[in-house]
Amino acid sequence: MEASYHRPTRILIDIKAIEQNIQSCLHYIGDKKMFVVVKADGYGHGAVETAKAALKAGAVGSCVATIDEGILLRKAGIAGPILILGIVDVRYVPILINYQLSITVSSLSWLQQAVKLLKDRERLFIHLKLDTGMGRIGFLNKQEFFQAVALTNAEKGLFLEGIFTHFATADDSDSRYWAEQNNRFKQFVEGLENVPPYIHSSNTASTLWHNSAAIGNTVRFGLGAYGLNPSNISRRLPFSLRPALQLVSKIVQVKQVSHANGIGYGTTYVTKKEEWIGTVPIGYGDGWTRNLQGFSVLVNDEYCPIVGRICMDQCMIRLSSFVPVGTPVTLIGKSKQEQILVEEVAKYAKTNSYEIPCLLSDRIPRYYF
């Protein structure tokens, strides 16, 4: 999707905030290492820019979801390990080797097929994934897992760089299921004769609330790097995080609408009296979804509700009085004294803090400062 630079809607990313969040977390986790998760274009913040900031701040590597995301980072000059967290078809092993991308492996059969594709002096970096209770991808059977470990040790072209798992309820105040998963992971890795460089189980939530108990020498810091709370503010953070993203625009039209006038598709909002209505150039085509009708944005430090259905490219807000065209609008971020958090948007939309920035489309240009 082409970025729309010639309209006032834009995303502003504070790179220093990302660096500060990573440094704060590194201080909190002590001697553990960190991979920063930059999949889905850095959760909508920009993968390349975030990865550069992460390495500068002290992270040792990056995590992505797909092989193409990994290639993007390498072509941008990103050094260090780049781990692909998703499943990659074994036929792409030559590409993984060419770009020195580390790959998640969750079955013995994948490894056996990969070995056949290796040429002399080639090396494939492996992270074995364990399914300890997420039910997504990973080894369930201990015997198959240790056979995979043995194969990586026996084949010169395979290098076991890491072993990891993923927690399903790390952001939940009830930690019983988290403890079960942590114990299962411990049972897998305690039987290893040779420990790979990276043992990692903790995502952002586990890093924040289970750091001392989690098994491993490495964490995968995702949402927290962007200054966001994975619990949607339901749990208190052990250290402060600084939101990196602002979503802003400007009013493109203002008009006084008469009493009992419908606003938007389906006239789901009808004016109760004469009202000042402003139009903002952002809609669900930009990722500002229709279920945000009724949520408020900031205009001159005043909360103004979104009225009527959000359109594909525009939405309407109710103003308390006339404001001129071109008046700034804050949809996410700080205005003067007031602030709208991603977590507040997520709560209203009945989703989580991950989804909101990820939905913001490429049509909104990103500016870094």
C-alpha positions, 0 to 999 in steps of 0.5 A: 500500500502506498504511503499517503504523504500528502495528507496530514495523517501520520505516525510519529515514532520516538526512537529514543523511547525504544532505546530507553525501554530496551536499556531499562529492561536490560538493567532489570534482567541483569546478565540475561541477553535479549532478542528484540521482536520486530515482526509485523514491521516492528509491531507497526513501528518500523522493523528496520528502525527498531532493529537498529535502535535495539542493537544500539541499546544493547540487544544481541539479536532480532526476531521476525515471523517470516523469512521475508522479514528476515531478508529485509533486515539483512538487506538493511545491514542489520547484524547479529542473529535474526531468528524466524519464529514461524515455520519455513518450508524446508525448500528455502534452506538455501535462502536461510543459509545465504542470508544467515538467518536462524530458523525455528525447527519444531519437528525431526522430519524437517531437520532430516530433510534440511540435512539433504539440502546442505552443501559442503561448508554450509551452516544452518543455524537452528533454534528448536521450539518446544510446545510446553502448553501453547498448542501452536508449534513445537516438539511435544515428545521428549524422545523426538526432541532429543533425537533432533538435538543428537542430529544437530550435534552429529551434522557439521552443517547444523548449528544448535544456536538456541532452544525455546518455548512460548508462554500462553498466560504470562500476562495473567495474574494467575500464574499457575499455568505459567508455572506448569509450562515453565516446569515442562521447559525445565524438564526438557532442557535440564537433560541437555549435555551441551547447552546452546548459546541461547535458551529463551522462554520469556516474551515481554509479559514473562520478562516483566512479571516472571523474570526471576523464575523463568528458565533461560539466559535470554529473553524475547522483548517485544511489546515492551520495547515499544513502551506498551503494556501486554496486560492492557494496564491490568497489571502494574509494570515493574519499571516504567516504559515510554510509549514510542508511537503517536498517531496524529492528523488534522481536521480537514472540514468543520461545519455546524450541523442542524438538530436531528441530522444523521452523521455517517453511513447508516445514520448510526449517530443523529445530532441532538442539537446544533453541533459542530462536526469535524472531519478527520482524514483517517478510517478503517483503510488505515487501520482505524477500525469501525469499532472505535465509533464512540471513542474520543480523540484530542483536539486542543487538549479536549476529548472529542467523541467519534460520531457516526460510523468510521468510513474507509478513509475518514471519520467524524468527531463532535467538537464543543465549538468551532475550530479552524480547518488544520487544527491538530488531532491526536488519536494516540499520544500526548497532546498538551496535558492530556494523553491517549494510550494505545492500551486505552484504544485497545480496551475500547476496541475489546482487543489487546495492545499488540493489535492496535499498532499492528493494524495501522496500515502502510498508507500512514507514513512513519516519521522518526525522531 
